[in-house]
């Protein structure tokens, strides 16, 4: 059993393979946090600390380590729930009412029942344990059993108590073209707030927290949690005056108001969380493995070719067929027709919303291209942006009331687009029917779903920030029931939808529109902290890169993109014979190592050199791959020593290097290390290794 309950039934000890989480119920019925860390043996050893105030300005409710603090009374701290009752009361007073334990196939769940002292409002705190992954999932369900509506002004899914000060907080910052820029800052007094208010989760920050005590990849304590939400989120990290650090995450209360009608309930998005006493590596491994084995579909992700950079909006069947034939020659397994195939879509000015095949571009229909792709034994994919409409599109002319807007204001456009109010049943039905018709009529294997502008002018309803993304989830979930073979890629003006809310509903993440191979090393490194490699789409594109204007060798570009799910986005019709031959070689090599890359264990390796090497290892059973990158040679062209991890100390490993095979023991490779020296700018190498049977 993963859930241990004390004899007095007032302490709950939640155990995974190597961690424990404990809380209890005190004599006032408060749910109080007790412990989070390495595994402990017994719930009986815990004692409930007596409530003692520091002074009248530091009341006990302010100091008490509550699992789920609510708004009201002498609480001035961050709260997880604030609500207004029909009579105007804006204070919650909860009472403990008992618990239930539910047993699942791979998890065990504790549900703690709370009720307001006066109103018929129920709160269920959910703790779902995944012992084999050393992970826990926390959420709350609010149930309105009154005869009047309840307004929820703020709801965060959980609060976490970490018994240390001066921790390091890490997350990512960024914007379009510069997503996933990792930062680390010391937590001191005051509050650290990360959030999104645009309706799309992750251009600026990402909905997770990592707090560590000067940890490294393999040492030190790390506390972490990832919110399963794609829309507006907020997170607060606070070092309190009382010797601990608090974390909350959940729905962003900015412009958000949820109304629960009588009999309705609301389930807050869950937070997948855990603890490691062996550094960031354990955190990443646990999350990656959980995602691969529980959220993501089976099977390897195909090598794709995308036509955007080759043609942009100048799409026609003849040129797309040529691209498909060339892509197949290179070894691509999936051909994706990008923007420009539909309606009057000749630029960003028109077409969105009119999802019919442009007859001028495809006089023989889309079937001509699809047949040509299938003849090359490739899958076929297509780009859509279903949540948007252009002002000139016929859809908008017919249904001007289908967009987010105010009647008395000029409606916002961004990228010459309006945002459809997909929370309206008729709009949701239109999008589902359009995509269902597309997938039914044509032999489509892959949908690249884009969203190129933030949401604004949402109207009088303040719950659409949440309901919009829930509607996206519902549409795709229903489509996949009917079309189970189809893969969906989450793209949002680059890497705007990378989170655990959309993962599992969608299959791939488009990581960033920035495809510069050097920039991608930083983006991919930060991404890998939380998210699985298998979902990380990475492309090889033309040089000079459209954003950085850098010219990077094709080999380096391939090696960088081969760290995830490989794609090619070049204008391959302009390839020289040498570029064609190199591409064929690289794609063949990727297919050989793909099971290790997409399904193996990922390691961020230490670089002891003064030169800035990027070193990564992938390991699956007895097979491994080492990636080494040196964007710029400096400091006397120094080499580096690569110390691998996760190997069998007693075993011998064969390494296939450019200078021939070498044999070293696992202990030698992990403790002495392999000396590598790359020279020049944009140098890179891939070394495969294996433990012979």
C-alpha positions in Angstrom: 0.0 0.0 0.0 1.3 3.4 -0.9 -1.0 5.2 1.5 -0.4 4.7 5.3 -2.8 6.1 7.8 -2.1 6.5 11.5 -4.0 4.5 14.1 -5.9 7.7 15.2 -6.6 8.4 11.5 -5.2 11.9 11.8 -1.9 11.5 9.9 -1.6 10.4 6.2 1.7 9.2 4.9 1.9 8.9 1.1 4.8 6.8 -0.2 6.3 6.3 -3.6 9.3 4.1 -4.3 11.8 6.4 -2.6 9.8 9.5 -1.3 7.2 10.3 1.3 4.7 13.1 1.7 2.8 13.6 4.9 0.0 15.7 6.3 -2.5 15.5 9.1 -5.7 16.8 10.6 -5.4 18.8 13.8 -7.9 19.3 16.7 -9.4 22.3 14.9 -10.0 20.3 11.7 -7.2 22.1 9.8 -5.4 20.0 7.1 -1.7 20.7 8.0 1.4 19.8 6.0 4.0 17.7 7.9 6.7 16.4 5.5 7.9 16.0 2.0 11.2 14.3 1.3 13.0 10.9 1.5 11.0 7.9 2.3 9.9 7.4 5.9 8.7 4.2 7.4 5.7 5.0 9.6 2.8 7.4 9.9 2.8 6.8 13.7 6.0 8.7 14.3 4.5 12.1 13.3 3.4 14.5 15.9 1.1 17.5 15.2 2.8 20.7 16.2 0.8 22.9 18.5 -0.7 26.0 17.0 1.1 29.0 18.4 1.0 32.6 17.2 4.0 34.8 17.3 2.0 37.9 18.0 -1.4 39.3 17.3 0.0 40.4 14.0 1.2 36.9 13.2 -2.0 34.8 13.9 -1.9 31.1 13.9 -3.7 30.8 10.6 -1.0 32.8 9.0 1.8 30.5 10.3 0.0 27.2 10.0 1.3 25.0 7.2 -2.0 24.3 5.5 -2.3 21.9 2.6 -5.0 24.0 1.0 -5.3 27.5 2.4 -8.5 29.3 1.7 -9.4 32.9 1.8 -10.9 34.3 5.0 -10.4 35.1 8.6 -7.0 35.9 9.9 -5.3 34.6 6.7 -3.2 37.1 4.8 -1.0 34.6 3.0 -1.5 33.4 -0.5 -4.6 31.3 -0.7 -5.7 28.5 -3.1 -9.4 29.2 -3.2 -11.4 32.4 -3.0 -15.1 32.3 -3.6 -18.3 34.5 -3.2 -21.5 32.9 -2.0 -24.9 34.1 -3.3 -25.5 36.1 -0.1 -22.3 38.1 -0.6 -20.1 36.2 1.9 -16.5 36.1 0.7 -15.0 33.9 3.3 -14.5 30.1 3.4 -14.3 28.1 6.6 -13.6 24.4 5.9 -14.2 21.4 8.1 -12.6 17.9 7.7 -15.2 15.3 6.8 -13.2 12.1 6.2 -11.4 10.4 3.3 -11.6 7.7 0.7 -8.9 5.6 -0.9 -9.2 4.4 -4.5 -7.0 1.7 -6.0 -6.0 1.9 -9.7 -3.9 -0.3 -11.9 -0.8 1.9 -11.7 -1.7 4.3 -9.0 -3.4 4.7 -5.6 -5.4 7.8 -4.8 -6.3 9.4 -1.5 -9.3 11.8 -1.6 -9.7 14.1 1.4 -13.2 15.5 2.0 -13.7 19.0 3.3 -17.0 21.0 3.7 -17.7 24.6 4.5 -18.9 25.1 8.1 -22.1 26.9 7.0 -22.7 26.4 3.3 -23.2 23.2 1.3 -19.9 23.6 -0.5 -17.6 20.5 -0.7 -13.9 20.5 -1.4 -12.2 17.2 -2.3 -8.4 17.2 -2.2 -7.0 14.6 -4.5 -3.6 12.9 -4.0 -2.8 10.4 -6.8 0.4 8.4 -6.3 2.5 6.8 -9.0 4.9 4.8 -6.8 7.1 3.4 -9.6 7.8 6.8 -11.0 8.3 8.6 -7.6 5.6 11.0 -8.6 2.4 12.4 -7.1 -0.5 14.2 -8.8 -2.4 16.8 -6.8 -5.7 18.5 -7.6 -8.9 19.8 -6.0 -12.6 19.4 -6.9 -15.1 22.0 -5.8 -18.7 20.9 -5.6 -21.6 23.4 -5.3 -24.5 21.5 -3.6 -26.4 24.7 -2.7 -29.5 26.0 -4.4 -27.7 29.2 -5.5 -24.7 29.7 -7.7 -21.2 30.1 -6.4 -18.6 32.4 -7.9 -14.9 31.3 -7.8 -12.6 34.2 -8.0 -9.3 32.3 -7.6 -8.4 28.6 -7.6 -4.9 27.2 -7.4 -4.7 23.4 -7.6 -2.4 22.9 -4.6 0.1 24.4 -2.2 3.5 22.9 -1.5 5.6 23.5 1.6 9.4 23.2 1.4 11.2 23.4 4.7 14.2 25.5 3.5 15.1 29.1 2.8 17.4 30.5 0.1 16.4 28.0 -2.5 17.2 28.3 -6.2 14.1 28.7 -8.4 14.4 27.8 -12.1 12.0 28.1 -15.0 12.1 29.6 -18.5 11.5 33.0 -19.9 11.2 34.1 -23.5 9.0 35.3 -26.4 8.3 34.2 -30.0 11.5 32.8 -31.5 13.2 32.7 -28.1 11.1 30.3 -26.1 12.5 28.0 -23.4 15.3 30.3 -22.2 16.3 28.8 -18.8 16.9 31.1 -15.9 17.8 30.4 -12.2 17.3 32.9 -9.4 17.8 32.8 -5.7 14.5 32.9 -3.7 14.6 35.5 -1.0 12.0 37.6 0.6 9.1 38.8 -1.5 7.3 36.7 -4.1 8.3 35.3 -7.4 5.4 35.2 -9.8 5.3 33.3 -13.2 2.2 33.5 -15.3 0.6 33.7 -18.7 -2.3 36.0 -19.5 -2.5 35.5 -23.3 -4.5 32.3 -23.5 -1.5 30.3 -24.7 0.6 28.8 -22.0 4.3 29.0 -22.7 6.0 31.6 -24.8 6.9 33.7 -21.7 7.0 31.3 -18.8 6.2 27.6 -18.5 3.7 26.1 -16.0 6.1 24.3 -13.7 8.4 25.0 -10.8 11.8 23.6 -9.9 13.3 24.5 -6.5 16.7 23.1 -5.4 19.3 23.4 -2.7 22.4 24.1 -4.8 21.7 20.8 -6.7 23.7 19.5 -9.7 22.6 17.0 -12.3 23.4 14.1 -9.9 23.5 15.6 -6.3 21.3 17.7 -4.1 17.6 18.0 -3.2 15.1 19.1 -5.8 11.4 19.8 -5.5 9.4 20.1 -8.7 5.9 20.3 -10.1 4.3 20.6 -13.5 0.8 22.0 -14.0 -1.4 20.1 -16.5 -2.9 23.3 -18.1 -2.3 24.9 -21.5 -4.1 28.2 -21.0 -3.7 31.1 -18.5 -1.8 29.9 -15.5 -0.1 31.5 -12.5 2.5 30.3 -10.1 3.8 31.9 -6.9 7.0 31.1 -5.0 7.4 32.8 -1.6 10.0 32.5 1.1 8.0 33.2 4.3 9.2 34.9 7.5 8.7 31.6 9.3 11.5 29.6 7.8 10.0 27.8 4.8 9.3 28.3 1.1 5.7 28.0 -0.4 4.7 27.2 -3.9 1.2 27.4 -5.5 0.2 26.9 -9.1 -3.1 26.9 -10.9 -5.5 28.9 -13.0 -4.6 32.6 -13.4 -7.1 34.7 -11.6 -6.4 37.6 -14.0 -9.8 38.4 -15.7 -11.1 35.0 -14.6 -14.3 34.2 -12.8 -15.9 30.8 -12.7 -19.5 30.3 -11.8 -20.8 27.0 -10.4 -24.5 26.6 -10.8 -26.4 24.4 -8.3 -25.2 20.8 -8.5 -22.1 21.7 -10.6 -18.5 20.9 -9.8 -15.1 22.1 -11.0 -12.0 20.0 -11.2 -8.8 22.1 -11.1 -6.0 21.1 -13.4 -3.7 18.6 -11.7 0.0 19.2 -10.7 2.4 16.4 -11.4 5.0 16.7 -8.7 7.9 15.0 -7.0 11.1 15.1 -4.9 14.7 14.1 -5.7 17.6 13.8 -3.4 19.9 13.0 -6.3 19.7 16.1 -8.5 18.0 17.3 -11.6 18.7 14.1 -13.5 16.3 12.0 -11.4 13.6 14.6 -11.7 13.9 14.6 -15.5 14.0 10.8 -15.7 10.9 10.3 -13.6 8.9 12.9 -15.6 10.1 11.6 -19.0 9.4 8.0 -18.2 5.9 8.8 -16.8 5.1 10.8 -20.0 6.3 8.2 -22.4 4.6 5.3 -20.6 1.3 7.0 -19.5 0.6 10.0 -21.7 2.1 9.4 -25.1 0.9 7.0 -27.8 3.0 4.0 -28.6 5.3 3.9 -31.6 8.2 5.9 -32.9 7.7 9.4 -34.3 8.3 9.5 -38.1 10.9 11.6 -39.8 8.9 14.4 -41.4 9.4 16.8 -44.2 7.5 20.2 -44.0 7.0 22.3 -47.1 6.7 25.7 -45.5 10.2 27.1 -46.0 10.4 25.8 -49.6 7.1 27.4 -50.8 5.5 29.5 -47.9 2.1 30.6 -49.3 3.0 29.9 -52.9 1.6 26.3 -52.8 0.6 24.3 -55.8 0.2 20.6 -56.5 3.0 20.3 -59.0 5.7 21.8 -56.7 4.4 19.9 -53.7 4.7 16.6 -55.6 8.3 17.4 -56.5 9.1 18.2 -52.9 7.4 14.9 -51.8 9.4 12.9 -54.3 12.6 14.6 -53.2 11.7 14.1 -49.5 11.2 10.4 -50.1 14.6 10.2 -51.8 16.2 11.7 -48.7 14.4 9.2 -46.5 11.5 11.1 -45.0 8.5 9.1 -43.8 5.9 11.9 -43.4 5.2 14.7 -45.8 3.5 17.7 -44.2 1.7 20.3 -46.4 1.9 23.5 -44.5 -0.1 26.8 -44.7 -1.5 28.0 -48.1 -3.5 25.1 -49.4 -7.0 26.3 -48.6 -9.5 29.1 -49.3 -8.1 32.3 -50.7 -4.9 31.8 -48.7 -2.2 33.6 -50.6 -0.8 35.6 -47.6 -1.8 36.2 -44.0 -4.6 38.5 -45.2 -7.2 35.9 -46.1 -8.3 32.2 -46.0 -8.4 31.3 -42.3 -11.9 29.9 -41.7 -12.5 28.8 -45.3 -11.3 25.2 -45.1 -11.8 24.1 -48.7 -9.1 23.1 -51.1 -8.0 25.9 -53.3 -8.8 24.7 -56.8 -6.3 27.1 -58.5 -3.5 25.5 -56.5 -4.9 22.0 -56.6 -6.9 21.7 -59.8 -7.1 17.9 -59.5 -7.9 18.1 -55.8 -5.8 17.3 -52.8 -5.9 13.6 -53.8 -3.3 14.2 -56.5 -0.7 15.2 -53.9 -1.8 12.6 -51.3 -1.6 9.8 -53.9 1.9 11.0 -54.9 3.0 11.0 -51.3 1.5 7.5 -50.6 3.2 6.2 -53.8 6.5 7.2 -52.1 5.5 5.1 -49.1 5.2 8.2 -47.0 2.5 9.4 -44.6 0.7 12.6 -45.3 0.2 15.5 -42.9 -1.5 18.9 -43.2 -1.5 22.3 -41.5 -4.6 23.9 -39.9 -5.3 26.8 -37.7 -8.9 26.1 -36.6 -9.2 28.6 -33.8 -8.7 31.6 -36.1 -10.5 33.5 -38.9 -9.4 36.3 -41.2 -11.8 39.3 -41.5 -12.0 38.8 -45.2 -12.9 35.1 -45.0 -16.3 34.0 -45.9 -16.7 32.3 -42.6 -16.5 35.7 -40.9 -18.8 37.3 -43.4 -21.4 34.7 -42.6 -20.8 34.5 -38.8 -19.4 37.8 -37.5 -20.8 36.9 -34.0 -18.5 33.8 -33.8 -15.4 35.7 -32.7 -14.4 37.1 -29.3 -15.4 40.8 -29.4 -17.3 43.6 -27.7 -20.2 45.2 -29.6 -19.1 48.7 -28.7 -15.4 48.3 -29.5 -13.3 47.9 -32.6 -12.3 44.3 -32.6 -8.6 43.5 -32.2 -6.7 41.9 -35.0 -3.3 40.4 -34.7 -1.6 38.8 -37.7 -4.8 39.9 -39.5 -6.7 37.4 -37.5 -9.7 37.2 -35.1 -10.0 34.5 -32.5 -13.1 32.3 -32.8 -15.1 31.9 -29.7 -14.9 28.1 -29.7 -16.7 27.9 -26.4 -19.9 28.5 -28.4 -21.4 25.1 -29.2 -22.0 26.0 -32.8 -18.4 27.1 -33.3 -17.1 24.0 -31.6 -19.3 21.9 -33.8 -18.1 23.7 -36.9 -14.4 23.1 -36.1 -15.0 19.4 -35.2 -17.1 18.8 -38.4 -14.5 20.6 -40.6 -11.6 18.5 -39.2 -13.7 15.3 -39.2 -14.6 15.9 -42.8 -11.0 16.5 -43.7 -9.8 13.4 -42.0 -12.6 11.3 -43.4 -12.4 12.5 -47.0 -8.6 12.4 -47.3 -6.0 9.9 -46.2 -4.3 12.1 -43.6 -2.0 10.8 -40.9 -0.8 14.0 -39.2 -2.3 17.3 -38.2 -0.2 20.3 -37.5 -2.5 22.5 -35.4 -1.3 26.1 -35.1 -2.5 29.1 -33.2 -0.7 32.3 -34.2 -2.1 35.0 -31.9 -3.2 35.6 -28.3 -6.8 35.8 -27.2 -8.3 39.2 -26.4 -11.7 40.9 -25.9 -13.3 37.8 -24.5 -16.6 39.4 -23.8 -18.6 39.5 -20.6 -17.9 35.8 -19.7 -14.8 35.6 -17.6 -14.4 31.8 -17.8 -13.5 31.6 -21.5 -9.8 31.7 -20.7 -10.2 28.3 -19.2 -13.0 27.0 -21.3 -11.3 27.8 -24.6 -8.4 25.4 -24.1 -10.7 22.8 -22.6 -12.7 23.0 -25.9 -9.5 22.4 -27.9 -8.8 19.3 -25.7 -12.3 18.0 -26.3 -12.3 18.5 -30.0 -9.0 16.7 -30.5 -9.9 13.9 -28.0 -13.1 13.2 -29.9 -11.3 13.3 -33.3 -8.8 10.8 -32.1 -11.5 8.4 -31.0 -12.8 8.4 -34.5 -9.4 8.7 -36.2 -7.1 6.9 -33.8 -4.1 6.6 -36.2 -3.8 10.4 -36.7 -1.0 12.2 -34.9 -1.5 15.8 -33.7 1.2 18.4 -33.3 0.7 21.2 -30.9 2.1 24.4 -32.5 1.2 27.8 -31.2 3.2 30.5 -33.1 6.2 28.4 -32.3 6.5 26.9 -28.9 3.5 28.4 -27.3 1.8 25.2 -26.2 4.4 23.1 -24.4 2.9 21.7 -21.2 1.6 18.6 -19.5 -2.0 19.7 -20.1 -1.8 19.2 -23.8 0.7 16.3 -23.8 -1.2 13.1 -24.4 -4.0 14.8 -26.1 -1.5 16.1 -28.7 1.4 13.9 -29.7 4.2 16.3 -30.6 5.4 19.7 -29.5 6.6 22.3 -32.1 9.4 23.6 -29.9 10.1 27.0 -31.5 9.9 28.7 -34.8 13.6 29.4 -34.2 15.3 26.6 -36.0 18.8 28.0 -35.8 20.7 24.8 -34.8 22.9 26.6 -32.2 20.0 28.4 -30.6 18.1 25.1 -30.5 20.8 23.6 -28.2 19.8 26.0 -25.5 16.1 25.6 -26.2 16.3 21.8 -26.2 18.4 21.7 -23.1 15.8 23.8 -21.1 12.9 21.8 -22.6 14.5 18.5 -21.5 14.4 19.4 -17.8 10.6 18.6 -17.7 9.4 17.3 -21.0 10.0 14.1 -22.9 12.4 14.0 -25.8 10.0 11.9 -27.9 7.6 14.9 -28.2 10.2 17.4 -29.1 10.0 18.2 -32.8 13.3 19.6 -34.2 13.9 20.6 -37.8 16.9 21.0 -40.2 16.3 24.2 -42.1 18.1 26.4 -44.6 20.9 28.9 -44.0 21.4 31.7 -43.5 18.8 31.1 -40.8 15.8 33.4 -41.2 16.1 34.6 -37.6 19.7 34.5 -36.7 21.2 35.0 -40.2 23.8 32.5 -39.1 25.3 30.0 -41.6 25.9 26.7 -39.9 27.2 23.5 -41.5 24.6 21.0 -42.5 26.1 18.3 -40.4 25.8 20.4 -37.2 22.2 21.3 -38.2 21.3 17.6 -38.5 23.0 16.6 -35.3 21.1 19.3 -33.4 17.8 18.2 -34.8 18.5 14.5 -34.3 18.4 15.1 -30.6 14.6 15.0 -30.8 12.0 13.9 -33.3 13.7 14.7 -36.6 12.2 16.9 -39.2 13.5 18.6 -42.4 12.2 22.0 -43.5 14.7 23.1 -46.1 14.0 23.9 -49.7 15.3 20.5 -50.7 14.8 21.1 -54.4 17.8 23.4 -54.2 20.0 20.8 -52.6 23.3 20.0 -54.2 24.3 16.4 -54.8 26.6 16.6 -51.8 23.8 18.0 -49.6 21.4 15.3 -50.8 23.9 12.5 -50.1 24.7 13.9 -46.6 21.0 14.2 -45.8 20.4 10.6 -46.9 23.3 9.5 -44.7 22.1 11.5 -41.7 18.5 10.4 -41.9 19.6 6.7 -42.2 21.7 7.2 -39.1 18.8 8.8 -37.2 16.5 5.9 -38.0 19.1 3.5 -36.6 19.4 5.4 -33.4 15.8 6.6 -33.2 14.6 4.0 -30.6 17.4 5.1 -28.3 16.7 8.9 -28.8 12.9 8.7 -28.5 12.5 5.9 -26.0 15.8 5.9 -24.1 17.0 7.6 -20.9 18.3 11.1 -21.5 21.4 12.6 -19.7 22.7 16.1 -19.7 26.4 15.5 -19.2 28.9 17.7 -17.4 31.5 19.7 -19.4 34.7 20.3 -17.5 36.4 22.2 -20.3 36.8 25.9 -20.6 35.4 25.5 -24.1 31.6 25.5 -24.2 30.8 22.0 -25.2 27.3 20.7 -25.2 27.3 17.0 -24.2 24.3 14.7 -24.1 23.8 10.9 -23.7 20.9 8.7 -24.6 20.8 5.1 -23.2 18.3 2.3 -23.9 19.2 -1.0 -22.4 22.6 -2.0 -23.9 22.6 0.7 -26.6 23.7 4.3 -26.3 24.4 7.5 -28.2 26.7 10.4 -27.3 26.2 13.9 -28.8 28.9 16.4 -28.6 28.7 20.0 -29.9 31.2 22.9 -30.0 29.6 26.0 -31.5 32.8 28.0 -31.3 36.4 27.0 -30.6 38.2 29.2 -28.1 40.6 29.0 -25.1 43.4 27.3 -27.0 41.1 24.8 -28.8 40.8 22.7 -25.7 39.1 19.4 -25.7 36.8 18.0 -23.0 36.4 14.8 -20.9 33.0 13.2 -21.3 32.0 11.1 -18.3 29.0 9.0 -19.3 26.3 7.9 -16.8 24.0 5.0 -16.3 26.4 2.3 -17.4 27.2 -1.1 -16.0 30.5 -0.7 -14.2 31.6 -4.2 -14.8 30.7 -4.4 -18.4 32.8 -3.7 -21.5 31.4 -1.2 -24.0 32.3 -0.8 -27.7 32.4 2.8 -28.9 32.1 3.4 -32.6 34.2 6.6 -33.1 35.3 8.3 -36.3 38.8 6.8 -35.7 37.5 3.3 -35.3 36.1 1.2 -32.6 37.4 1.3 -29.0 36.5 -0.8 -26.0 36.3 0.6 -22.5 34.7 -0.6 -19.3 31.6 1.1 -17.9 33.6 2.2 -14.8 36.3 3.8 -17.0 33.7 5.6 -19.1 31.8 6.9 -16.1 34.7 7.8 -13.8 37.7 8.5 -16.0 35.8 9.5 -19.0 36.3 9.7 -22.8 38.5 12.5 -24.1 37.0 14.4 -27.0 38.5 17.3 -28.9 36.4 19.1 -31.5 38.0 22.0 -33.5 36.7 24.9 -35.5 33.3 26.6 -35.2 30.0 24.6 -35.3 31.8 21.3 -34.8 29.8 18.2 -33.7 30.0 14.5 -33.4 27.8 11.5 -32.6 29.3 8.4 -31.0 27.3 5.3 -30.8 28.2 2.7 -28.2 26.9 -0.7 -27.0 27.4 -3.4 -24.4 27.9 -6.6 -26.4 25.7 -9.5 -25.4 
